[in-house]
């Protein structure tokens, strides 16, 4: 499941407030940049996400030759977006198959 960084709520006065009950503060280095933010995600998952970015960026940088950091980051974003789309398609197929199986079970049991 995706995690939301900086989940913001609007107060009646129009000022932004951060929902703090479930939010964890994080400060970590991601691809050479220090980031501070709040997120609902478990801190271990944030660390795993950072490690995934570092690993994939390193792989792209090794094979990307003389590409700029901006282009490498664009390729990284495109790769991650493609992964999300593939997983959404797979989940949709799995959900459809489960509904079909449940329907078959209900027909037999009913």
C-alpha positions, 0 to 999 in steps of 0.5 A, spaced: 500 500 500 502 506 498 504 511 504 502 518 504 507 523 506 505 530 509 497 528 510 495 535 511 488 537 513 485 544 512 482 547 518 476 552 518 480 558 518 484 556 512 490 554 515 494 547 514 494 543 520 498 536 520 494 530 523 499 528 528 496 522 532 498 517 527 504 521 524 511 519 525 517 524 524 522 522 519 529 525 517 533 521 513 538 522 507 535 519 500 540 520 494 544 525 497 539 529 500 536 530 507 529 530 507 525 531 513 517 529 513 512 526 517 508 520 515 503 515 517 508 509 515 511 505 519 519 507 520 521 501 518 517 501 511 520 508 510 527 505 511 526 500 506 523 505 501 529 509 501 534 503 501 530 501 494 531 508 491 538 507 493 539 500 490 535 502 483 538 509 483 545 505 483 543 500 478 541 506 473 547 510 475 552 504 473 548 503 467 546 510 465 553 512 463 554 520 463 546 521 464 545 527 468 542 526 475 536 529 473 535 524 467 537 518 472 531 520 477 526 521 471 528 514 469 527 512 476 520 515 477 518 512 470 521 505 472 517 505 479 511 508 476 511 502 471 512 497 477 506 500 480 501 500 474 503 492 473 502 491 480 495 494 480 493 490 473 496 484 477 491 486 483 485 487 479 486 480 475 487 477 482 481 480 485 477 478 479 479 471 479 477 471 487 470 474 485 469 468 480 471 463 485 467 466 490 461 466 486 462 459 484 463 457 491 456 460 493 453 457 487 455 450 489 453 451 497 447 455 495 
